[in-house]
């Protein structure tokens, strides 16, 4: 509750400062260039991190990585010190400093399925699994202007990321929350086909290996139909969203990142129970709501709730069908006694969806349809990482009082 109140105080003060012309510290920038050279014969990528103009403001970079996958670190300038397994420190020597290394691309999950793969014809992986975690120590007010480029093997014709492509073929990397930008999110490269469209302020791109069963146009058409409801529910949308797909042996589900998502090619766009992996993951990508304090039910419940609600609002299902969906989810989660857990199960998520539907009904009734659960979601988007207590506070702010629906043992510690 205090965190939510503080948020509005900071927001008010920032507006007040802007009104009286309060001075702001001038930012100093440096150029940061990432190069990913894909080496399919080795199932590896050679990564180069190069610091350019203004890099004298960068004093130290602490790296964290999977020592089983990363190897061959070399610094062209400055000092590189390998510490304990998976830890290293690079102290660059200003402009022109470069760090290079090799990283294995293919990753197998405990289930035996893959969440990253490189073949002779294509590669599908996440940038944050190829670029190590980096904690930067820089002079105050410093931030990067970062770009990402690729070196593809012969015969590989295409590459795409969740970042905007520039005319010179590079991608502009801009993490709003970070001063040292890092190219996180899904990447697809090789002999791949893509379909893209401009939906409002967002470029949506869908890519999969050529010959893969993913129907790019089916997915893009469905997203087109639902997109106005995504904008109405969540407000501002990202500049770009990349959706990548591939079939077996890739993991048979969906995996989201801040600007992109993976969707198994053989998953239906709408499942038989009328939920949708595609719109579940899209909701994660747009809202970027995550949980803390054993409250994963919030992030997963909202994503699954909107996977039903957005399609219904767009006219993709009847009122009767929608009510049957919620009845089915109620039955599925009937045995759940508490929603509080670090990682939400399918049953807990189903019960959370029903709770959110009931909360939406309560908000609409109490406010005479002036507000709904979307108003709660937009508050949570600002907070980003949300606890159960903060969720209740946001809901009751929208309601203008205590919630009958949320006074339930399901939310107890």
C-alpha positions as CSV (number, residue, x, y, z in Angstrom):
1,X,0.0,0.0,0.0
2,X,2.8,2.4,0.9
3,X,4.6,1.5,-2.4
4,X,1.4,2.4,-4.4
5,X,1.0,5.7,-2.5
6,X,4.6,6.6,-3.0
7,X,4.2,6.0,-6.7
8,X,1.5,8.6,-7.0
9,X,3.5,11.1,-4.9
10,X,6.5,10.7,-7.1
11,X,4.3,11.1,-10.2
12,X,2.8,14.3,-8.8
13,X,6.1,15.8,-7.8
14,X,7.5,15.0,-11.3
15,X,4.7,16.9,-12.9
16,X,5.1,19.8,-10.5
17,X,8.8,20.0,-11.2
18,X,8.2,20.0,-14.9
19,X,5.7,22.8,-14.5
20,X,8.1,25.2,-12.8
21,X,11.0,24.3,-15.1
22,X,13.0,22.2,-12.6
23,X,16.5,21.5,-14.0
24,X,17.3,18.0,-15.0
25,X,20.8,16.4,-15.1
26,X,22.3,16.2,-18.6
27,X,22.8,12.6,-19.8
28,X,26.1,11.5,-21.3
29,X,26.0,8.7,-23.8
30,X,28.4,6.2,-25.2
31,X,28.0,3.9,-28.2
32,X,27.6,0.1,-27.6
33,X,27.6,-2.4,-30.4
34,X,26.8,-6.1,-30.2
35,X,27.7,-8.5,-33.0
36,X,26.4,-12.0,-33.1
37,X,28.1,-14.3,-35.6
38,X,26.2,-17.6,-35.9
39,X,28.3,-20.8,-36.4
40,X,25.8,-23.6,-37.0
41,X,28.6,-26.3,-37.6
42,X,29.7,-25.7,-34.0
43,X,26.2,-25.0,-32.5
44,X,27.7,-21.8,-31.2
45,X,27.7,-18.0,-31.7
46,X,30.7,-15.7,-31.5
47,X,29.6,-12.6,-29.6
48,X,31.5,-9.3,-29.7
49,X,30.7,-6.4,-27.3
50,X,32.3,-3.2,-28.6
51,X,32.5,0.1,-26.7
52,X,32.8,3.3,-28.9
53,X,32.6,7.0,-28.5
54,X,32.1,8.1,-24.9
55,X,33.1,4.8,-23.4
56,X,35.7,6.4,-21.1
57,X,32.7,6.9,-18.8
58,X,32.3,3.1,-18.4
59,X,34.5,1.9,-15.5
60,X,33.7,-1.7,-14.8
61,X,31.3,-4.4,-16.1
62,X,30.4,-7.4,-13.9
63,X,29.3,-10.4,-15.9
64,X,27.2,-13.4,-14.8
65,X,26.8,-16.4,-17.1
66,X,26.4,-20.2,-17.5
67,X,29.9,-21.5,-17.4
68,X,28.9,-24.7,-19.1
69,X,27.8,-22.8,-22.2
70,X,30.2,-19.8,-22.4
71,X,33.9,-20.0,-23.3
72,X,36.8,-18.3,-24.9
73,X,36.6,-14.9,-23.4
74,X,39.0,-12.4,-24.9
75,X,39.3,-8.6,-24.2
76,X,41.1,-6.5,-26.8
77,X,41.7,-3.7,-24.4
78,X,41.5,-3.2,-20.6
79,X,41.5,-6.0,-18.1
80,X,39.4,-9.1,-18.0
81,X,39.4,-11.2,-14.8
82,X,37.5,-14.5,-14.5
83,X,36.3,-15.2,-11.0
84,X,34.3,-18.0,-9.6
85,X,32.4,-20.2,-12.1
86,X,30.0,-18.0,-14.1
87,X,31.4,-14.8,-12.8
88,X,33.9,-12.3,-14.4
89,X,34.9,-8.7,-14.4
90,X,35.8,-6.6,-17.4
91,X,37.4,-3.2,-16.9
92,X,37.5,-1.7,-20.4
93,X,40.0,0.9,-21.5
94,X,37.7,3.4,-23.1
95,X,36.6,3.7,-26.8
96,X,37.7,0.8,-28.9
97,X,37.5,-1.8,-26.1
98,X,36.1,-5.1,-27.2
99,X,35.1,-8.3,-25.4
100,X,34.4,-11.5,-27.4
101,X,33.5,-15.0,-26.5
102,X,31.7,-18.2,-27.7
103,X,28.3,-19.4,-26.5
104,X,26.5,-22.6,-27.2
105,X,23.0,-21.9,-28.6
106,X,21.0,-25.2,-28.3
107,X,19.4,-25.6,-24.8
108,X,17.5,-28.6,-23.6
109,X,14.9,-28.4,-20.8
110,X,14.6,-31.0,-18.1
111,X,11.5,-32.4,-20.0
112,X,13.8,-33.2,-23.0
113,X,12.2,-30.5,-25.1
114,X,14.3,-27.5,-26.4
115,X,13.9,-23.8,-25.6
116,X,16.7,-22.8,-28.0
117,X,18.0,-24.7,-31.0
118,X,20.4,-24.3,-33.9
119,X,20.3,-26.4,-37.0
120,X,22.1,-26.3,-40.3
121,X,19.4,-24.0,-41.7
122,X,18.2,-21.9,-38.8
123,X,18.6,-20.8,-35.2
124,X,16.0,-19.9,-32.6
125,X,17.1,-18.5,-29.2
126,X,16.9,-15.7,-26.7
127,X,19.3,-12.8,-26.7
128,X,19.4,-12.8,-22.9
129,X,20.7,-16.4,-23.0
130,X,23.5,-15.4,-25.5
131,X,24.5,-12.1,-23.9
132,X,25.5,-12.5,-20.2
133,X,23.9,-10.6,-17.4
134,X,25.9,-7.4,-17.1
135,X,26.1,-5.0,-14.1
136,X,27.7,-1.8,-15.2
137,X,29.6,0.8,-13.1
138,X,29.6,4.1,-15.0
139,X,29.9,7.8,-14.3
140,X,26.7,9.3,-13.1
141,X,24.2,10.2,-15.8
142,X,25.8,7.8,-18.4
143,X,23.7,5.7,-20.7
144,X,24.3,3.7,-23.8
145,X,23.2,4.1,-27.4
146,X,23.2,0.4,-28.4
147,X,22.9,-1.5,-31.7
148,X,22.8,-5.2,-32.6
149,X,24.1,-6.7,-35.9
150,X,24.4,-10.2,-37.2
151,X,26.9,-12.1,-39.3
152,X,25.0,-15.0,-40.9
153,X,26.5,-18.1,-42.5
154,X,26.3,-18.6,-46.3
155,X,22.7,-19.4,-47.4
156,X,21.0,-17.9,-44.4
157,X,18.8,-15.1,-45.7
158,X,16.9,-13.6,-42.8
159,X,17.1,-12.5,-39.2
160,X,14.6,-10.8,-36.9
161,X,14.4,-9.7,-33.3
162,X,12.0,-7.8,-31.1
163,X,13.9,-4.6,-31.7
164,X,13.3,-2.1,-34.4
165,X,15.4,-2.7,-37.6
166,X,17.3,0.3,-38.9
167,X,17.9,1.0,-42.6
168,X,21.5,-0.3,-42.4
169,X,20.2,-3.7,-41.2
170,X,21.2,-3.2,-37.5
171,X,18.7,-3.4,-34.7
172,X,18.3,-0.5,-32.2
173,X,18.4,-1.9,-28.7
174,X,16.8,0.3,-26.1
175,X,15.9,-1.1,-22.6
176,X,14.0,1.7,-21.0
177,X,14.8,0.4,-17.5
178,X,18.6,0.0,-18.1
179,X,21.4,2.5,-18.8
180,X,23.6,-0.3,-20.2
181,X,21.3,-1.7,-22.9
182,X,21.3,-5.5,-23.4
183,X,19.6,-7.2,-26.4
184,X,17.1,-9.5,-24.5
185,X,14.2,-11.3,-26.2
186,X,13.7,-13.9,-28.9
187,X,15.9,-14.0,-32.1
188,X,15.2,-16.1,-35.2
189,X,17.7,-16.4,-38.1
190,X,18.4,-18.5,-41.1
191,X,16.2,-19.9,-43.8
192,X,13.0,-18.5,-42.2
193,X,9.8,-16.9,-43.4
194,X,8.2,-13.9,-41.8
195,X,5.0,-12.0,-42.1
196,X,4.5,-8.6,-40.5
197,X,1.9,-5.9,-40.1
198,X,1.7,-2.5,-38.5
199,X,-1.0,-2.6,-35.8
200,X,-1.6,0.9,-34.4
201,X,1.8,1.9,-32.9
202,X,3.2,-1.6,-32.9
203,X,4.9,-3.6,-35.6
204,X,4.0,-7.3,-35.2
205,X,6.3,-9.7,-36.9
206,X,5.8,-13.5,-37.0
207,X,8.6,-15.8,-38.1
208,X,9.3,-19.5,-38.4
209,X,11.6,-21.8,-40.3
210,X,10.6,-22.4,-43.9
211,X,8.6,-25.6,-44.1
212,X,7.5,-25.4,-40.5
213,X,3.8,-26.0,-39.8
214,X,3.2,-22.6,-38.2
215,X,0.6,-20.7,-40.2
216,X,1.9,-17.2,-40.0
217,X,-1.1,-15.6,-41.8
218,X,-3.6,-17.3,-39.6
219,X,-1.9,-16.0,-36.5
220,X,-1.4,-12.5,-37.9
221,X,-5.1,-12.4,-39.0
222,X,-6.3,-13.4,-35.5
223,X,-4.0,-10.8,-33.9
224,X,-5.4,-8.1,-36.2
225,X,-8.9,-8.9,-35.2
226,X,-8.2,-8.8,-31.5
227,X,-5.6,-5.9,-31.5
228,X,-8.1,-3.1,-30.9
229,X,-9.2,-4.8,-27.7
230,X,-5.5,-5.2,-26.6
231,X,-5.0,-1.5,-27.0
232,X,-8.3,-0.7,-25.2
233,X,-7.5,-3.0,-22.3
234,X,-3.8,-2.2,-21.7
235,X,-3.2,1.2,-23.2
236,X,0.3,1.8,-24.7
237,X,1.8,-1.1,-26.6
238,X,5.4,-1.8,-27.5
239,X,7.0,-0.4,-30.7
240,X,7.5,-4.0,-31.9
241,X,6.6,-7.5,-31.0
242,X,8.3,-10.5,-32.6
243,X,6.4,-13.9,-32.5
244,X,8.6,-16.9,-33.3
245,X,7.4,-20.5,-33.8
246,X,8.9,-23.9,-34.4
247,X,7.6,-27.5,-34.1
248,X,9.0,-30.5,-32.3
249,X,11.4,-31.0,-30.6
250,X,10.9,-27.4,-29.3
251,X,9.0,-27.0,-26.1
252,X,5.3,-27.5,-26.7
253,X,4.0,-24.3,-25.2
254,X,4.5,-20.6,-25.1
255,X,7.4,-18.6,-23.6
256,X,7.3,-14.8,-23.5
257,X,10.0,-12.1,-23.2
258,X,9.6,-8.3,-22.8
259,X,9.4,-7.7,-26.6
260,X,8.8,-11.1,-28.1
261,X,7.4,-14.6,-27.6
262,X,7.8,-18.2,-28.6
263,X,4.8,-20.2,-29.7
264,X,5.0,-23.9,-30.6
265,X,3.9,-24.3,-34.2
266,X,1.5,-27.1,-33.5
267,X,-0.4,-25.4,-30.6
268,X,-3.8,-24.2,-31.7
269,X,-4.5,-20.4,-31.8
270,X,-7.5,-21.1,-29.6
271,X,-7.6,-24.3,-27.6
272,X,-10.6,-26.6,-27.2
273,X,-11.3,-25.1,-23.8
274,X,-11.4,-21.6,-25.5
275,X,-8.3,-20.3,-23.8
276,X,-5.4,-19.2,-26.0
277,X,-1.6,-19.7,-25.5
278,X,-1.0,-17.0,-28.2
279,X,-3.0,-14.3,-26.4
280,X,-1.9,-15.5,-23.0
281,X,1.7,-14.8,-24.0
282,X,0.8,-11.6,-25.8
283,X,-0.7,-10.4,-22.6
284,X,2.5,-11.1,-20.8
285,X,4.5,-9.2,-23.5
286,X,2.4,-6.1,-23.4
287,X,1.7,-5.8,-19.7
288,X,5.0,-7.1,-18.4
289,X,3.4,-7.7,-15.0
290,X,5.3,-10.1,-12.8
291,X,4.9,-11.2,-9.3
292,X,6.7,-11.2,-5.9
293,X,5.9,-12.5,-2.4
294,X,4.3,-15.8,-3.6
295,X,1.9,-14.0,-5.9
296,X,2.5,-15.7,-9.3
297,X,-1.3,-16.2,-9.5
298,X,-1.6,-12.5,-10.5
299,X,0.7,-12.6,-13.5
300,X,-0.5,-16.0,-14.7
301,X,-4.1,-15.4,-13.8
302,X,-4.3,-12.1,-15.7
303,X,-2.6,-13.5,-18.8
304,X,-5.1,-16.5,-18.9
305,X,-8.1,-14.2,-18.1
306,X,-7.2,-11.9,-21.0
307,X,-6.7,-14.9,-23.3
308,X,-10.4,-15.5,-22.9
309,X,-11.7,-12.0,-22.4
310,X,-9.9,-10.3,-25.4
311,X,-11.2,-12.9,-27.8
312,X,-14.7,-12.5,-26.4
313,X,-14.6,-8.7,-26.6
314,X,-13.5,-8.9,-30.2
315,X,-16.5,-11.0,-31.0
316,X,-14.6,-14.3,-31.2
317,X,-17.0,-16.2,-28.9
318,X,-20.6,-15.9,-27.8
319,X,-21.7,-14.9,-24.3
320,X,-22.9,-18.4,-23.7
321,X,-19.5,-19.8,-24.7
322,X,-17.7,-17.4,-22.4
323,X,-19.8,-18.4,-19.4
324,X,-19.2,-22.1,-20.1
325,X,-15.4,-21.3,-20.2
326,X,-15.6,-19.7,-16.8
327,X,-17.7,-22.6,-15.4
328,X,-15.1,-25.1,-16.7
329,X,-12.3,-23.2,-15.1
330,X,-14.2,-23.0,-11.9
331,X,-14.5,-26.8,-11.9
332,X,-10.9,-27.2,-12.8
333,X,-9.7,-25.1,-9.8
334,X,-12.4,-26.3,-7.4
335,X,-9.8,-28.1,-5.1
336,X,-7.6,-25.1,-4.8
337,X,-7.5,-23.7,-1.2
338,X,-4.9,-20.9,-1.6
339,X,-3.6,-19.0,-4.6
340,X,-0.4,-18.0,-2.8
341,X,2.6,-19.8,-4.3
342,X,5.9,-19.0,-5.9
343,X,4.9,-20.7,-9.2
344,X,1.3,-21.0,-10.2
345,X,0.0,-24.5,-11.3
346,X,-2.6,-25.0,-14.0
347,X,-5.3,-25.5,-11.3
348,X,-4.3,-22.4,-9.4
349,X,-4.3,-20.3,-12.6
350,X,-7.7,-21.6,-13.5
351,X,-9.0,-20.6,-10.0
352,X,-7.3,-17.2,-10.3
353,X,-9.1,-16.6,-13.6
354,X,-12.4,-17.2,-12.0
355,X,-11.5,-14.8,-9.1
356,X,-10.5,-12.1,-11.6
357,X,-13.7,-12.6,-13.6
358,X,-15.7,-12.1,-10.4
359,X,-13.7,-9.0,-9.5
360,X,-14.4,-7.6,-13.0
361,X,-18.1,-8.1,-12.4
362,X,-17.9,-6.5,-9.0
363,X,-16.1,-3.4,-10.3
364,X,-18.5,-2.9,-13.2
365,X,-21.5,-3.2,-10.8
366,X,-20.1,-0.9,-8.2
367,X,-19.0,1.8,-10.7
368,X,-22.0,1.4,-12.9
369,X,-19.8,0.2,-15.8
370,X,-17.6,3.3,-15.6
371,X,-14.6,1.1,-14.7
372,X,-13.6,-2.5,-15.0
373,X,-10.6,-4.8,-14.3
374,X,-8.6,-3.1,-17.1
375,X,-8.2,-0.1,-14.8
376,X,-6.6,-2.4,-12.2
377,X,-4.3,-3.9,-14.8
378,X,-3.1,-0.5,-16.0
379,X,-2.1,0.4,-12.4
380,X,-0.2,-2.9,-12.1
381,X,1.6,-2.2,-15.4
382,X,3.2,0.8,-13.7
383,X,4.2,-1.2,-10.7
384,X,5.5,-4.1,-12.9
385,X,6.4,-6.4,-10.0
386,X,3.3,-7.0,-7.9
387,X,2.4,-8.6,-4.6
388,X,-1.0,-9.8,-3.5
389,X,-1.3,-6.9,-1.1
390,X,-0.5,-4.4,-3.9
391,X,-3.0,-6.1,-6.2
392,X,-5.7,-5.7,-3.5
393,X,-4.8,-2.1,-3.0
394,X,-5.0,-1.4,-6.7
395,X,-8.4,-3.1,-7.0
396,X,-9.8,-1.2,-4.0
397,X,-8.5,2.1,-5.4
398,X,-10.5,1.4,-8.6
399,X,-13.5,0.2,-6.6
400,X,-13.4,3.1,-4.2
401,X,-13.6,0.8,-1.2
402,X,-13.2,-2.7,0.1
403,X,-13.8,-5.6,-2.3
404,X,-16.2,-8.4,-1.3
405,X,-14.7,-10.7,-3.9
406,X,-11.1,-10.3,-2.6
407,X,-12.2,-10.9,1.0
408,X,-11.5,-14.7,0.4
409,X,-9.3,-17.3,2.1
410,X,-7.8,-18.0,-1.3
411,X,-5.5,-14.9,-0.8
412,X,-4.4,-15.7,2.8
413,X,-0.8,-16.2,3.6
